[in-house]
Each structure stands twice: as structure tokens, then as C-alpha cells.
Amino acid sequence: MNKKIIIAASVLAILVILLLVVRYSSSSYKDTFANVEFTQFAVENPQKVLKRIFLADKDNNIALLEKQSDGTWFYTNKVSGKKYRMNPNALSNLMETLEKVRVRNRVPNPSIKTVLRGIGTIGVKVELYDMKNKKIRTFYIGGPADGGQGTFAVVEGSEIPYVLNIPNFSGTIDTRFNPKERALRDRAIVRHNAKDLEMMQVEYYAPEQRPYSFKIEMGKKPKVEPLYNSNKLPAEKLRKDFIDIYLSDFNVLASEMIIYDKNVRDTIIKMPPFAKVSYKYKSKPEEHSFTLYPVINPNYDRGDGRPGLRQKLLRYYVDVDEDNFYLTQDLVMQKLLRPYEYFYDAGPSTKVNDKK
């Protein structure tokens, strides 16, 4: 009889354990770092768990970060309604913070009112949503604590603020919850997989450079053809490896900055452009393009051709549209600005803007 009781108890214990395992493994998120609701700030594996993040401050900067079906994140300015790619560094810092942040200590009673007042004045509201769009966290990130070695924060519904930090990290984390557009927008002009392209072309505008314009058509047998040059090179001399290398340089084109001043753009686009880059994806019918306007160094030295500050061309303004206007360095763009002959055997390797 005792043996049967022991077996039954063992089976019951196993069933209870299995139920607990299923319960916790099936939850959409869990916080293993805090046992009390009002100290729960961290999210385990936020890149996998989270679908939306909402940030807002007292200066009417309101941001919605949303994960797309392909795993990328986009930022929407909820004031202007405009949507952009998310800055990868800002996203990485935010996800790292959400995963590693810990409560270091409770704010002492005498300081609670002062700290809450400060959070209410300069704090950022943070809302976290899981993959089912269920809100799982709401808290407010305040300013620096303990001489810049921690950050004040309070969970919504609580009247007790805490000091947060990331173990083995020296500094505050409030800047990682910045809802301002300049902090969240991707500064890259292009960020994609060039293997998804169906076509791209580079058209030069100056009469002496126009013959170097070309068009690449992808497919089982890629083609590179001149846009204006009647001297078409034989297909057997086309270097597919040169096309692959060229396109790999087109995966990401970084800018130095996004220019928000509309007056600057209005002035620049009235000037003669240097080139226009157009491209189309295999899965989308619309064509995309951007136009380059050169920034000439007025003090360049024509004599020895040495690079550096004596270069003639230092930067380009890059115009996509009225919401996407950039300044980028020639060092970034020069690999894209090749002549038609570059893709063929014995073709020149110089960039087009070197040609006098």
C-alpha cells in the first residue's frame, strides 16, 4: 500500500513539474530578474519578445518603433506621421539596455518626492508590447542618479522610484530611450540586400562624363549596357565577379548627416547635378532613385593630385525626396561611381569623377 502511495505521489510531482514547465515556456515574455511588479524593467530576449516600443517625452517627441515581418525595425514619428528605417546603433543600444538593465536600489524615502518630480519633468514614458501587441511594461525613465552612475526610473502605478543600472557599465541609460527623430532615424541613404535588385543604373550629367553612364540588369545572365555610349563592349568580356563586387558595395550607403533645413535643399537642387542612381527590386514594380550634387573644395590643388584636403571633390549632397536629404563623403560614394567599361576585361578601375 505504501509503495502505491509513493508511486502515486511521484507521478503527481512529475505532472506538476511538467505543468509548470509548459506554463512558463509558453508565456510570451518573462522577467527573471525581479520578483516584485514595481521593479520589473528588464525583458528577457527583447529582440524576440517585443513587437512595438512606444517612447514619449514632455517636449512632444513621440516615437513608435515597430518590428517588421522580416525582423527589421522601423521608426514612426507620431507627431509628423512619417515613417523611416530605424537607426541600427540606436536599436542595438535600446535592446541591450532592456535585456541587461537591473534595479540597483530603492530611492530613500526623503528623496522620493524630489525624484518623482524630476522624472515627471524630464522623464521619458516607455511602453513595451509583445508579439501579440499586448502591453507588458510601462515605466518612466528619469535623469542621472548617483553622480551619473545610475538612472532614476519608476514603474507606472508605483510611487516608489528606483535607481537602475547595467552591471559592469559605467554611466546612465536615459539617453538610450531618446524619442527624438535625430536619434532614431537611420542615416543610411540605402540599406538593403543588393541581391534583391532587378536593375540599377548610374547616369552622369556632365557632357564629358555622360558616355560613362551604364545600366545593370540582373538575372541568370547579368548584362551591363551603356546608356549613351554607342561603343558597346562584347558580352564575352563582361566580368560577373566585378558586378558582384560592385553590388556588394551598394548594400549600405552611409551618410554623414541628414539635413533637415529645407532652405538648404531648395538651394542645392537648383544646381547642376553630378549623377543620378536608379534601382528597382525584383518584388516591387516602382523605381527608386537619388541624385548627387557635388561639394567642391575651393582650395584644392590641381598640381599633384594628392588625396586628402587637397581633393577637388570632398562630399556630395544626396537628394532622395523632401524628407530624405543627406550629406555624404566622396569616400563612401566613389565605389558606386564607376564608368561603363569598369565591368569588362581590361576596363579602367578609376572612378568617373577622376576623369578630366
C-alpha positions as CSV (number, residue, x, y, z in Angstrom):
1,M,0.0,0.0,0.0
2,N,2.8,2.4,1.0
3,K,4.5,1.6,-2.3
4,K,1.4,2.6,-4.3
5,I,1.2,5.9,-2.4
6,I,4.8,6.6,-3.1
7,I,4.4,5.9,-6.8
8,A,1.2,8.0,-7.0
9,A,3.0,10.9,-5.2
10,S,5.9,10.6,-7.6
11,V,3.6,10.7,-10.7
12,L,1.7,13.7,-9.3
13,A,5.0,15.5,-8.6
14,I,6.1,14.9,-12.2
15,L,2.8,16.1,-13.6
16,V,3.1,19.3,-11.5
17,I,6.6,19.9,-12.8
18,L,5.5,19.4,-16.4
19,L,2.6,21.8,-16.0
20,L,5.0,24.4,-14.6
21,V,7.4,23.9,-17.5
22,V,4.7,24.2,-20.1
23,R,3.2,27.3,-18.3
24,Y,6.4,29.3,-18.2
25,S,7.9,28.1,-21.5
26,S,4.7,29.2,-23.3
27,S,4.5,32.7,-21.9
28,S,5.2,35.5,-24.4
29,Y,7.8,37.0,-22.0
30,K,9.3,36.6,-18.6
31,D,11.4,38.7,-16.3
32,T,13.8,36.5,-14.3
33,F,15.5,39.5,-12.7
34,A,12.7,40.9,-10.5
35,N,10.2,39.3,-8.2
36,V,8.2,42.4,-7.5
37,E,5.9,44.0,-10.1
38,F,7.2,47.5,-9.5
39,T,10.8,46.6,-10.0
40,Q,10.3,44.8,-13.3
41,F,12.1,46.8,-16.0
42,A,14.1,44.2,-17.9
43,V,12.7,41.9,-20.7
44,E,14.4,38.7,-21.4
45,N,15.4,38.3,-25.1
46,P,13.7,41.6,-26.2
47,Q,14.6,41.2,-29.9
48,K,12.4,38.1,-30.0
49,V,9.8,39.0,-27.5
50,L,8.9,42.6,-28.5
51,K,7.0,43.8,-31.5
52,R,6.4,47.5,-30.6
53,I,8.1,50.1,-28.4
54,F,6.5,53.5,-27.6
55,L,8.6,56.4,-26.4
56,A,7.3,59.9,-25.4
57,D,8.8,62.9,-23.6
58,K,7.4,66.2,-22.3
59,D,8.6,68.1,-25.3
60,N,6.1,66.3,-27.6
61,N,8.7,63.9,-29.1
62,I,6.6,60.8,-29.7
63,A,8.1,57.7,-31.3
64,L,6.7,54.3,-32.2
65,L,9.3,51.6,-33.0
66,E,7.8,48.6,-34.8
67,K,9.3,45.2,-35.8
68,Q,8.5,44.2,-39.4
69,S,7.8,40.7,-40.7
70,D,11.4,40.4,-41.9
71,G,12.8,41.2,-38.5
72,T,13.8,44.8,-39.3
73,W,12.6,47.7,-37.2
74,F,11.0,51.0,-38.4
75,Y,10.6,54.3,-36.6
76,T,7.4,56.4,-36.9
77,N,7.4,60.0,-35.8
78,K,3.9,60.1,-34.3
79,V,3.7,63.9,-34.5
80,S,4.5,64.2,-38.2
81,G,3.2,60.7,-39.1
82,K,6.4,60.0,-41.2
83,K,8.0,56.6,-41.1
84,Y,11.7,55.8,-41.5
85,R,14.2,52.9,-41.1
86,M,15.4,52.6,-37.6
87,N,19.0,53.6,-36.7
88,P,20.7,50.2,-36.1
89,N,23.0,51.5,-33.4
90,A,20.1,53.1,-31.5
91,L,18.1,49.9,-31.8
92,S,21.0,47.8,-30.6
93,N,21.7,50.0,-27.6
94,L,18.0,50.0,-26.7
95,M,17.7,46.2,-26.9
96,E,20.8,45.7,-24.9
97,T,19.5,48.0,-22.2
98,L,16.1,46.4,-22.0
99,E,17.8,43.0,-21.6
100,K,20.6,43.9,-19.2
101,V,19.1,46.7,-17.0
102,R,18.8,45.9,-13.3
103,V,17.4,47.6,-10.2
104,R,20.3,48.6,-8.1
105,N,18.5,50.2,-5.1
106,R,15.3,51.9,-3.9
107,V,15.3,55.7,-3.7
108,P,15.3,56.6,0.1
109,N,12.0,58.0,1.5
110,P,13.3,61.6,2.0
111,S,14.2,61.8,-1.7
112,I,11.1,60.2,-3.2
113,K,9.1,63.3,-3.9
114,T,12.0,65.2,-5.4
115,V,12.9,62.3,-7.7
116,L,9.3,61.8,-8.9
117,R,9.1,65.5,-9.6
118,G,12.2,65.2,-11.7
119,I,11.0,62.2,-13.6
120,G,7.7,64.0,-14.3
121,T,9.6,67.0,-15.7
122,I,12.3,65.3,-17.9
123,G,11.3,61.7,-17.9
124,V,10.5,59.5,-21.0
125,K,7.5,57.3,-21.0
126,V,8.3,53.7,-22.2
127,E,5.6,51.2,-23.3
128,L,6.6,47.7,-24.4
129,Y,4.4,45.4,-26.4
130,D,4.8,41.7,-27.1
131,M,4.3,39.9,-30.4
132,K,0.6,39.8,-29.7
133,N,0.5,43.5,-29.3
134,K,-0.2,43.1,-25.6
135,K,1.4,45.8,-23.4
136,I,3.7,44.1,-20.9
137,R,5.6,47.1,-19.4
138,T,5.0,50.8,-18.8
139,F,7.6,52.8,-17.0
140,Y,9.2,56.2,-16.9
141,I,13.0,56.8,-17.3
142,G,14.3,59.8,-15.5
143,G,17.6,61.5,-15.3
144,P,21.1,60.6,-13.9
145,A,21.5,59.3,-10.4
146,D,24.5,58.8,-8.1
147,G,26.8,61.1,-10.0
148,G,26.0,59.7,-13.4
149,Q,26.5,56.0,-12.3
150,G,22.8,55.2,-12.4
151,T,19.4,56.4,-13.7
152,F,16.1,57.1,-11.9
153,A,13.0,55.2,-13.1
154,V,9.6,54.4,-11.8
155,V,7.0,51.8,-13.0
156,E,3.6,53.1,-13.9
157,G,1.2,52.8,-10.9
158,S,4.1,52.9,-8.4
159,E,5.0,55.8,-6.1
160,I,8.4,54.3,-5.3
161,P,11.2,55.2,-7.8
162,Y,14.4,53.1,-8.2
163,V,17.9,53.5,-9.4
164,L,18.7,51.4,-12.5
165,N,22.0,50.5,-14.0
166,I,23.6,47.9,-16.3
167,P,26.1,45.7,-14.4
168,N,29.7,46.4,-15.5
169,F,28.6,49.5,-17.4
170,S,29.6,53.0,-16.1
171,G,27.2,55.7,-17.0
172,T,23.5,56.5,-17.3
173,I,20.9,54.7,-19.6
174,D,18.4,57.6,-20.1
175,T,20.0,58.6,-23.4
176,R,19.2,55.1,-24.8
177,F,15.5,55.9,-24.5
178,N,15.7,59.1,-26.6
179,P,12.4,59.6,-28.6
180,K,13.8,62.4,-30.8
181,E,13.9,61.7,-34.6
182,R,17.5,62.6,-35.0
183,A,18.4,59.9,-32.5
184,L,16.2,57.2,-34.0
185,R,16.3,57.6,-37.8
186,D,18.7,55.5,-39.9
187,R,21.3,57.9,-41.5
188,A,22.0,55.4,-44.3
189,I,20.9,56.5,-47.8
190,V,20.4,52.9,-48.8
191,R,20.3,49.8,-46.6
192,H,19.2,46.7,-48.4
193,N,20.4,43.4,-49.9
194,A,21.6,44.3,-53.4
195,K,20.8,40.7,-54.4
196,D,17.2,41.6,-54.3
197,L,17.6,44.1,-57.1
198,E,16.3,43.6,-60.6
199,M,18.0,46.6,-62.1
200,M,20.2,49.6,-61.3
201,Q,21.8,52.3,-63.3
202,V,24.1,55.3,-62.9
203,E,23.5,58.3,-65.2
204,Y,26.1,61.0,-65.3
205,Y,25.1,64.5,-66.4
206,A,28.2,66.4,-67.5
207,P,28.8,66.1,-71.3
208,E,32.3,64.7,-70.9
209,Q,31.2,62.1,-68.4
210,R,27.8,61.2,-69.9
211,P,29.3,58.4,-72.1
212,Y,30.3,56.5,-68.9
213,S,26.7,56.1,-67.8
214,F,25.5,52.5,-67.5
215,K,22.7,50.1,-66.6
216,I,23.0,46.7,-64.9
217,E,20.2,44.2,-65.4
218,M,20.4,41.2,-63.1
219,G,19.3,37.6,-63.9
220,K,20.8,34.3,-64.8
221,K,23.0,36.2,-67.3
222,P,23.6,39.7,-66.0
223,K,24.0,42.5,-68.5
224,V,25.8,45.8,-68.3
225,E,25.0,48.2,-71.1
226,P,25.8,51.8,-71.8
227,L,23.1,54.4,-71.6
228,Y,24.6,56.8,-74.2
229,N,27.8,55.3,-75.4
230,S,27.5,53.8,-78.8
231,N,30.7,51.8,-78.3
232,K,29.1,48.7,-76.8
233,L,31.7,46.2,-75.5
234,P,31.3,42.5,-76.3
235,A,29.3,40.4,-73.9
236,E,32.0,37.7,-73.6
237,K,34.3,40.2,-71.9
238,L,31.8,41.1,-69.2
239,R,33.2,40.2,-65.7
240,K,30.4,38.9,-63.5
241,D,32.7,38.9,-60.5
242,F,33.1,42.7,-61.0
243,I,29.3,43.1,-61.0
244,D,29.1,41.1,-57.7
245,I,31.8,43.2,-56.0
246,Y,30.2,46.4,-57.2
247,L,26.7,45.4,-56.0
248,S,28.1,44.3,-52.6
249,D,29.3,48.0,-52.2
250,F,25.7,49.0,-52.8
251,N,24.2,47.1,-49.8
252,V,24.7,50.1,-47.5
253,L,25.5,53.7,-48.4
254,A,26.1,55.7,-45.2
255,S,25.6,59.4,-44.9
256,E,27.5,61.9,-42.7
257,M,24.2,63.5,-41.7
258,I,20.6,64.0,-42.5
259,I,19.9,67.6,-43.5
260,Y,16.6,68.9,-42.1
261,D,16.9,72.5,-43.4
262,K,14.5,72.8,-46.3
263,N,16.2,76.0,-47.5
264,V,19.5,74.2,-48.0
265,R,17.8,71.5,-50.1
266,D,15.9,74.1,-52.1
267,T,19.1,75.8,-52.9
268,I,21.1,72.7,-53.8
269,I,18.6,71.0,-56.1
270,K,18.7,74.1,-58.3
271,M,22.4,73.4,-59.1
272,P,23.6,71.1,-61.8
273,P,23.6,67.5,-60.5
274,F,26.6,65.2,-60.9
275,A,24.8,61.9,-61.3
276,K,21.5,60.0,-60.7
277,V,21.4,56.5,-59.3
278,S,18.2,54.5,-60.0
279,Y,17.3,51.0,-59.0
280,K,14.3,48.6,-58.9
281,Y,13.6,45.5,-56.8
282,K,12.5,42.1,-58.2
283,S,9.5,42.0,-55.9
284,K,8.3,45.7,-56.3
285,P,7.3,47.5,-59.5
286,E,8.2,51.0,-58.5
287,E,11.6,52.5,-59.3
288,H,13.7,54.2,-56.6
289,S,16.4,56.9,-57.2
290,F,18.6,59.5,-55.7
291,T,20.5,62.4,-57.2
292,L,24.1,63.5,-56.3
293,Y,25.2,67.1,-56.1
294,P,29.0,67.6,-55.7
295,V,30.6,69.7,-52.9
296,I,33.7,71.2,-54.4
297,N,36.7,72.1,-52.3
298,P,37.6,75.7,-53.3
299,N,41.2,75.2,-52.2
300,Y,42.0,72.0,-53.9
301,D,45.4,71.7,-55.7
302,R,45.3,70.6,-59.3
303,G,49.0,70.1,-59.5
304,D,50.0,66.8,-57.7
305,G,46.7,65.0,-57.4
306,R,47.4,64.1,-53.7
307,P,44.3,62.9,-51.8
308,G,43.1,64.4,-48.6
309,L,42.2,68.1,-48.0
310,R,43.6,68.9,-51.5
311,Q,40.9,66.8,-53.2
312,K,38.7,68.6,-55.6
313,L,35.6,66.7,-54.5
314,L,35.1,66.1,-50.8
315,R,31.4,65.4,-50.4
316,Y,28.0,65.0,-52.1
317,Y,24.6,66.2,-51.2
318,V,22.2,63.3,-51.9
319,D,18.6,64.1,-52.7
320,V,16.0,61.3,-52.4
321,D,13.0,63.5,-51.8
322,E,11.9,66.4,-49.5
323,D,12.1,64.1,-46.4
324,N,15.3,62.4,-47.2
325,F,18.2,64.8,-48.0
326,Y,21.7,63.8,-46.9
327,L,25.4,64.9,-46.9
328,T,27.8,62.0,-47.5
329,Q,31.5,61.7,-48.2
330,D,33.1,61.1,-51.5
331,L,35.0,58.1,-49.9
332,V,31.6,56.4,-49.4
333,M,30.2,57.1,-52.9
334,Q,33.2,56.7,-55.1
335,K,32.9,52.9,-55.4
336,L,29.5,53.4,-56.8
337,L,30.6,55.9,-59.4
338,R,32.3,53.7,-61.9
339,P,32.4,54.0,-65.7
340,Y,30.7,51.6,-68.1
341,E,34.0,50.0,-69.1
342,Y,34.8,49.1,-65.5
343,F,32.7,45.9,-65.7
344,Y,34.7,44.5,-68.7
345,D,38.1,42.9,-69.1
346,A,40.9,45.5,-69.1
347,G,38.3,48.2,-68.2
348,P,39.6,51.2,-66.2
349,S,39.2,51.0,-62.4
350,T,39.2,54.7,-61.7
351,K,36.0,56.5,-60.6
352,V,34.3,58.7,-63.1
353,N,34.8,62.0,-61.2
354,D,38.6,61.5,-61.6
355,K,38.3,61.8,-65.3
356,K,39.3,65.2,-66.6
